[in-house]
Amino acid sequence: MREVDVVGIRFEEPEYAPVLILHEKDGGRYVPIWIGASEAAAISLQQQGVRPSRPLTHDLVATLLETFSHPLEKVEIVGVSEGTFYAEMVFADTRVSARPSDAVAVALRTAAPVLVSPEVLDEVGISLVEQGEEEVEAFREFLDQVSPDDFLGGGGPAENPGGSTS
């Protein structure tokens, strides 16, 4: 497993679909995961340090884990099949299957590391070093196109670049 940083949420045109961007710490590849609008908002708000007046679902999960002394050790993105990504939330004595967006949203709230399997990185990882100059510039522009106002409006496909929901 390779540790990744959560870069943030970006939006893909023309559908304006939210994409979770992960960046491999030691290898430099990026992993884009298409997610739902509410999960995108939860991740972005947490990264920006915004605290809603009432806890979001991911805040509740993090509070429950702390209250009942079951810390989240890590999140692992373990697979991708037909554009659908699979994750597991890892605890001391068990693993729980989860959507990557939900798992990452909870990981950000609990300071748990996020890891991606080498197989997923090999299948969907994007290395800017290997891309042509035009593709690198297009990807960088894509990464720079987000603001808090982007979370107003409807959602797109959930966690899969193929457009179907998971």
C-alpha positions in Angstrom: 0.0 0.0 0.0 1.2 3.5 -0.9 0.3 6.5 1.3 -1.5 9.4 -0.5 -2.3 13.0 0.3 -5.8 14.2 -0.2 -5.3 17.1 -2.6 -9.0 18.0 -2.6 -12.0 18.2 -4.8 -12.0 19.4 -8.3 -14.9 19.6 -10.9 -14.8 18.0 -14.3 -16.5 19.8 -17.2 -19.0 19.7 -18.8 -21.1 17.8 -16.3 -19.4 19.6 -13.4 -18.9 16.2 -11.7 -16.9 16.3 -8.4 -13.6 14.4 -8.5 -11.6 13.5 -5.4 -7.9 13.9 -6.2 -5.3 11.8 -4.2 -1.6 12.3 -4.7 0.9 9.5 -4.1 3.4 10.8 -1.5 6.5 9.0 -2.7 5.7 8.3 -6.3 4.0 11.4 -7.6 1.0 9.8 -9.3 -2.5 11.2 -9.0 -5.6 9.2 -8.5 -8.9 10.8 -9.6 -12.1 9.3 -8.1 -15.5 10.6 -9.2 -17.7 11.1 -6.2 -21.1 12.5 -5.2 -21.8 16.2 -4.4 -22.5 15.7 -0.7 -19.4 13.7 -0.1 -17.4 16.3 -2.1 -18.8 19.1 0.2 -18.0 17.1 3.3 -14.4 16.6 2.2 -13.9 20.2 1.1 -15.5 21.7 4.2 -13.2 19.6 6.4 -10.1 20.6 4.4 -11.1 24.3 4.7 -11.6 24.0 8.4 -15.3 25.0 8.1 -17.4 23.7 11.0 -21.1 23.4 10.3 -23.5 24.4 13.0 -24.7 20.8 13.2 -22.5 17.8 12.6 -22.5 16.2 9.2 -22.8 12.4 8.9 -19.0 12.0 8.7 -18.5 14.1 11.8 -21.0 11.9 13.6 -19.1 8.7 12.5 -15.8 10.2 13.7 -17.4 11.2 17.1 -18.8 7.7 17.5 -15.5 6.1 16.8 -13.8 8.3 19.4 -16.6 7.9 22.0 -16.6 4.1 21.8 -12.7 4.0 21.6 -12.5 2.4 18.2 -10.0 4.6 16.4 -9.7 4.4 12.6 -6.2 3.2 11.9 -6.2 3.9 8.2 -8.2 3.9 5.0 -7.2 1.8 2.1 -8.4 2.2 -1.5 -8.2 -1.5 -2.3 -9.6 -1.9 -5.8 -11.3 -0.6 -8.9 -13.6 -2.5 -11.2 -15.4 -1.1 -14.2 -14.8 2.4 -12.9 -16.1 1.7 -9.4 -13.5 2.2 -6.6 -13.5 0.1 -3.4 -12.2 1.1 0.0 -11.8 -0.4 3.4 -11.7 1.4 6.8 -9.2 -0.5 8.9 -9.6 -0.8 12.7 -7.5 -2.7 15.2 -9.6 -5.8 14.9 -11.6 -5.5 11.7 -12.0 -4.0 8.2 -15.2 -2.4 7.0 -16.0 -2.0 3.3 -16.8 1.6 2.4 -17.1 4.0 -0.5 -13.8 5.8 -0.9 -15.4 9.2 -0.5 -17.0 8.3 2.8 -13.9 6.6 4.1 -11.7 9.6 3.1 -14.2 12.1 4.7 -13.9 10.2 8.0 -10.1 9.8 7.7 -9.8 13.6 7.4 -11.8 14.0 10.6 -9.7 11.4 12.5 -6.3 12.2 11.1 -6.1 8.6 9.8 -3.8 8.0 6.8 -5.2 7.2 3.4 -3.4 4.5 1.3 -3.9 3.2 -2.2 -3.0 -0.3 -3.4 -0.2 -0.6 -6.0 -2.7 -2.3 -8.4 -5.1 0.7 -8.2 -2.2 3.1 -8.7 -0.9 1.1 -11.7 -4.4 1.0 -13.2 -5.7 4.5 -12.7 -2.7 6.6 -11.5 -1.8 9.6 -13.6 1.9 10.5 -13.7 2.4 14.1 -14.9 6.0 13.2 -15.7 4.9 10.7 -18.4 2.3 13.0 -19.9 2.9 15.4 -22.8 3.2 19.2 -22.0 -0.4 19.9 -23.2 -1.8 17.1 -21.1 0.1 18.3 -18.0 -1.1 21.9 -18.4 -4.7 20.7 -18.9 -4.5 18.6 -15.8 -3.0 21.5 -13.8 -5.8 23.8 -15.0 -8.3 21.1 -13.9 -6.7 21.0 -10.4 -7.0 24.8 -10.1 -10.7 25.1 -11.0 -12.4 24.9 -7.6 -13.8 27.3 -5.0 -16.2 27.0 -2.1 -19.0 28.3 -4.4 -18.5 25.2 -6.6 -20.5 23.2 -4.1 -23.7 24.9 -4.9 -25.8 22.9 -7.3 -26.4 19.3 -8.2 -24.1 16.3 -8.2 -22.7 14.1 -10.8 -21.7 10.4 -11.1 -20.7 8.8 -7.8 -17.2 7.4 -7.4 -16.7 6.2 -10.9 -15.5 7.7 -14.1 -17.9 5.6 -16.1 -20.8 7.7 -15.1 -22.9 5.1 -13.2 -23.4 5.3 -9.5 -21.9 3.0 -7.0 
